Amino acid sequence: MDSRSVAHHIEDSDHQAMAHRLYTLVFPLDSDNNRVLLGLKKRGFGCNKFNGFGGKVEATETIAEGAVRELVEESGLVATSMQNCGLLLFYFENDPVAMEVHVYLAHTYEGTVIESDEMRPQWFDIHDMPFSQMWADDSRWWPFVLRGEKFVGQFWLKADQATITREHLYAVESLGFV
Ligand SMILES: Nc1nc2c([nH]c(=O)n2[C@H]2C[C@H](O)[C@@H](COP(=O)(O)OP(=O)(O)OP(=O)(O)O)O2)c(=O)[nH]1
C-alpha cells in the first residue's frame, strides 16, 4: 500500500484495503475569461480525449510535486498556486488496483502554453466543456468545480474502462486529509 494514499479516509471498507495507484490531474483556470485549459491526449491511456494535465505520481515525490511536474511536462505552464479540489477513485472490473486521482485547480501559473508529445492544449469556456470527448465521469463532477465545492467521487467501471456501473459522488468540507 502506498503510504501517500488517502483511500483509508474514505468510508468504504470494501475498498480501503485495495492497492491504490496515485495520479494527479490539474486544470489551469483563466478566471478573468471563465476559461479552463484542457489538453487533447495524443497517445496512451485516454488517447483522443480532452482532459486536464496529470499522470502517475513518482515514488520520490509528493502528490503536489507530481501535479506541478506533470503540468509543466504536458502544457509548459508552471503552477504558482494550486488548490486541491477533488479526489477521484476508480475501480475497474477484474483489476485489483484502484486508481486514486488527486484533482487540482491552478489559479496562477507562469510560462507559455506549449503542445507536448502527449497533449495538445486548448482553452474552453468552463460552462461549455467538450464532455462528449472526455471521460464519462467528468460531466458528473465538473459541476462541483463550478460551484466551488470540493468533492469525492468513487466510480466503478467495466473492464472497457468506459462504462460506469456504479457511482458515489459527494461534496466534502475539506480534503484536508490529502
Ligand atoms: N478527467 C479524468 N481523468 C482521468 C480519468 N481517469 C484517469 O486516469 N484520469 C487521468 C488521471 C491522470 O491524469 C491521467 C492518466 O495518467 P497517464 O496514464 O497519462 O499517466 P502518465 O502520464 O504518468 O503515463 P505515461 O503515459 O507517461 O506512462 O488520466 C477520468 O475518468 N477522468
The ligand as an SDF file (V2000), in Angstrom:
LIG
                    3D

 32 34  0  0  0  0  0  0  0  0999 V2000
  -10.8030   13.5870  -16.0760 N   0  0  0  0  0  0  0  0  0  0  0  0
  -10.4770   12.3110  -15.8790 C   0  0  0  0  0  0  0  0  0  0  0  0
   -9.1940   11.9920  -15.7760 N   0  0  0  0  0  0  0  0  0  0  0  0
   -8.9060   10.7180  -15.6000 C   0  0  0  0  0  0  0  0  0  0  0  0
   -9.8620    9.7280  -15.5120 C   0  0  0  0  0  0  0  0  0  0  0  0
   -9.2360    8.5530  -15.3400 N   0  0  0  0  0  0  0  0  0  0  0  0
   -7.9080    8.8330  -15.3330 C   0  0  0  0  0  0  0  0  0  0  0  0
   -6.9790    8.0450  -15.2160 O   0  0  0  0  0  0  0  0  0  0  0  0
   -7.7100   10.1620  -15.4790 N   0  0  0  0  0  0  0  0  0  0  0  0
   -6.4490   10.8900  -15.5340 C   0  0  0  0  0  0  0  0  0  0  0  0
   -5.5680   10.7430  -14.3530 C   0  0  0  0  0  0  0  0  0  0  0  0
   -4.2170   11.0770  -14.9710 C   0  0  0  0  0  0  0  0  0  0  0  0
   -4.0850   12.4970  -15.0380 O   0  0  0  0  0  0  0  0  0  0  0  0
   -4.3410   10.5180  -16.3730 C   0  0  0  0  0  0  0  0  0  0  0  0
   -3.7520    9.1310  -16.5360 C   0  0  0  0  0  0  0  0  0  0  0  0
   -2.4030    9.1940  -16.3660 O   0  0  0  0  0  0  0  0  0  0  0  0
   -1.4110    8.6850  -17.5090 P   0  0  0  0  0  0  0  0  0  0  0  0
   -1.6730    7.2500  -17.7630 O   0  0  0  0  0  0  0  0  0  0  0  0
   -1.4450    9.6460  -18.6340 O   0  0  0  0  0  0  0  0  0  0  0  0
   -0.0940    8.8420  -16.6740 O   0  0  0  0  0  0  0  0  0  0  0  0
    1.3760    9.1510  -17.1700 P   0  0  0  0  0  0  0  0  0  0  0  0
    1.3790   10.4240  -17.9830 O   0  0  0  0  0  0  0  0  0  0  0  0
    2.2220    9.1170  -15.9470 O   0  0  0  0  0  0  0  0  0  0  0  0
    1.5740    7.9110  -18.0470 O   0  0  0  0  0  0  0  0  0  0  0  0
    2.6560    7.5630  -19.1210 P   0  0  0  0  0  0  0  0  0  0  0  0
    1.8410    7.5180  -20.4030 O   0  0  0  0  0  0  0  0  0  0  0  0
    3.6660    8.6630  -19.0760 O   0  0  0  0  0  0  0  0  0  0  0  0
    3.1160    6.2330  -18.6410 O   0  0  0  0  0  0  0  0  0  0  0  0
   -5.7210   10.4430  -16.6600 O   0  0  0  0  0  0  0  0  0  0  0  0
  -11.2170   10.0950  -15.6190 C   0  0  0  0  0  0  0  0  0  0  0  0
  -12.1220    9.2760  -15.5670 O   0  0  0  0  0  0  0  0  0  0  0  0
  -11.4820   11.4130  -15.7870 N   0  0  0  0  0  0  0  0  0  0  0  0
  1  2  1  0
  2  3  2  0
  2 32  1  0
  3  4  1  0
  4  5  2  0
  4  9  1  0
  5  6  1  0
  5 30  1  0
  6  7  1  0
  7  8  2  0
  7  9  1  0
  9 10  1  0
 10 11  1  0
 10 29  1  0
 11 12  1  0
 12 13  1  0
 12 14  1  0
 14 15  1  0
 14 29  1  0
 15 16  1  0
 16 17  1  0
 17 18  2  0
 17 19  1  0
 17 20  1  0
 20 21  1  0
 21 22  2  0
 21 23  1  0
 21 24  1  0
 24 25  1  0
 25 26  2  0
 25 27  1  0
 25 28  1  0
 30 31  2  0
 30 32  1  0
M  END
$$$$
